[in-house]
Amino acid sequence: MMRAHRGELDLDERVCVTPQMHVTGGGVLTLMEREIEISILDLAILMIIVSDNTATNICIDYAGMDATNQLLSDMDLKYTRLKRKMMDDAAVARNDENVSTPADCTKMMSLLYSGKPVSEVAEQTLDILKKPKSTPFAQAIPRGIIIADKGGTLGRVRCDTGIVYLPRRPYAISVMTKFALLSENHGAQLIADVLRVVHETMVTLDATTDLGRNAPELASTK
């Protein structure tokens, strides 16, 4: 997005994706049996809404790994780094993992909400993040409330980060889990449970005055 903003590339440029470019893991491009042409923008959308690893690698090539990490530094996201493409087993063996923290992810969402690093880029990024997808946010937040989020899944690791657009009190939240012991989906369920509790609190604050007036009635405990 930043390169497009600077006029260095056109997001409508079409890329020929061949079977030789496919990588394992999530997504839909690996299901294509023949080469297809798709725009850079649509590759970015696939990267977000279905965590398409082939699309992600192409986006990394266009964005540049060093340039991406420099942008993260410029945004003061100290603990978020892109260290490998998908799915680079040799890099994983070296423990060169793509990393972040809940605090960094929440800060990133807050920066995007405030129009940084550039308002046009932030707006377009959030528009993509608002597209429907299967994540703990979608499971936990009632329909009709706008959310902009991105979840992540890898083995027993689960995470989700996003913005919930309540009318008076929009909020950003990130939850990450690892070493899920009960099942691979246990982390996702835990994240959804945390999001529900936080959302109930934020809905109450959204509906009340600073002194607690107009608070919704509590559910009966009988």
N, C-alpha and C positions, 0 to 999 in steps of 0.2 A: 504494500500500500504506500509506504514512504517513497519507494522508487518511482511509483506511478505519479505521486504528488509532485516529485521533482522533475517529471517529464522524461525519466530515463527508460520507461517501458509503458506499454499500453495494455491495460488489463483485459481489453477485448482481443488481444493477440491470441491466435489459436495455436495450440500445441498438439503435435501428433504423439499420442501415447501408444506405444507398441507393447506387445506381450513381453518383450525383452526388458521393459522398464518396470514390470510388475514386481512388487515385493510382498512378502508374507504379512499376515496380520489383518487388521480391520480394513473395511472399505468395500467398494463395489467395482472399482476399476479392474481388479484381478479376475473378476468374473467375465470380463469382455474377452471374447475369443479372437477378435481381430483388432487391428489398430483403429483408434478413433481420434477425432479432432475435438478439442475442447478448449474453451478460453481459460486464460490464467485466472480470471475472476471466479469462474465455475470450479476450477481446481481448488481455489482457496475455500469456496463454499463446501466442497466435498470434504476437505481437510477438517472443517469445523463440525459439520452436521453428522458425519458418519465416521470421523477419525480415519479417513482413507490414507493409508500409509504411502501408497504410490503417489497420490496427489500431494501429500506432505513433502515427500522428497523433491518433487519438482518445484514446489514453492520454496523450499530451502535453497535449491539451486538458483532460483531467480532472486531471492532476497539476499543470499549470501550469508554463510554462517558467521563470519567475522562481523559483518555489518549488523546482523541481528543482535549479536552480543553487545556491540557498541551501542545500539539503540537502547538495549536493556540497561546498560550502564548510565546512559544519558538520562534515563527515566528514574535513576537511583534505585533500581531493582537489583540489589546487591547479591541476592542468593538465587537468582534465576539465570540459568545458563543453558544454551544449546550446545551440546557436546558431540552429538552423533546424529546420523540419519537413521531412518527406519529401514529394516531392522538389522542393524550392524552388529552381528554376533561377536566379532573380534573386539569392537569397542566395548560391548557389554562385559566381555571377559576381562578387559582392562579396568572395569568399573568406571568407564567414561559414560555416565548416564546423564540424560537431560534432567535437570533438577530445578525445583522451586520450593517455596514454602507457602503456607496459607497466608501469612502476613504479606508476602510479596504479591501473591495473586490478588488479594483483596485490594492492595494498593494500586495494582495495575488497573483493576476494574474502576476504582475511584478516579484514577487519572483519565481513563477513557471517558468516563461520565462528565468530567470537567473539561473535555475537549483537548486533551493532550495525548501525544506530543503535538499534533496539529488537528484543528477542529474537523476539517474535511476527512482526514484519515480516521479519527476517532469515531465520527458519525458512521462512516461506511463499515468500520469494524464492528460496531455495536449492532448495526443493521443485520450483519451476517450472524452474529451471536444470538440475535433474537429469533432466528429461524427455528422451527420445531425440530426437536431431536429427542432421543430416548436417553434421559439422564435422571439422576436423583432429584434435581430441581423440578423437572417435569412431573415426577412422581409425587413430590411433596407440596408444591405450590398449587393452589386451586386454579382451575381454568378461568380464563378471563383476566388474570393478572399478567401483565407483560413481564417476561424474564429474558435476560440476555446472559447465557451461560455457556461454559464448555466443560464437559466431563472428560475423564481419562480412565482407561482400563488397561491393566497389564498384569496378567497372572493374578496374584492375590492383592494387588495394589489397586485402590480406587480413589478417585478424587473428583471434585466438582467445584467450580468457582463461578460466581455470577453476580448480577444485579437484579434485585426485585423492585419493580417500579410501582411502589405504593404511592398514592396521590400526594400525601404530605410528607411522608418519611421514606423515600426510596433508600434502599440499603444494599451494601455489597457484603458478601460472605463467601468464605472458602473453607472447605472441609477436606482433609486428606486422611487416608487410612493405609496401613500396610500390614503384612503378615496376618491376613485374615485366617483364622484358625477353624472356624465352623464350616465355611464353604467359600467358594470364590465370590459369591454374590453377597456374602455377609457384610463386606465393607460398604457396598452400595446401599444396602438396607440401613446400615448404621448412619450413613450420611443423610439419607432421606429422613430418618427419625430426628436427627439433630436439626435439620432444616425446618421440620414441622414445628418443633418447640420454639425455635428462634422466630419463625414467622408468626406464630400465635402471639408472641410478645410484641413484635413490631406492629402487627395489626391493631393491638390494643393501644399502643402508643400513637399510632396513626389516627385513631378515632377519638382520642382524648385531648383535653387541654393540658398545659404544663402542670396544672394543679390536680389532674386526674378526673376532671369533670367529663361526663358523657362516656365513661368507660363501659364497655359491653358487659352485660350480665354474665356472671360466672355460671358455668354448667352446674346443674344440680348434682350433689354428691350422694343423694339418697339411692 
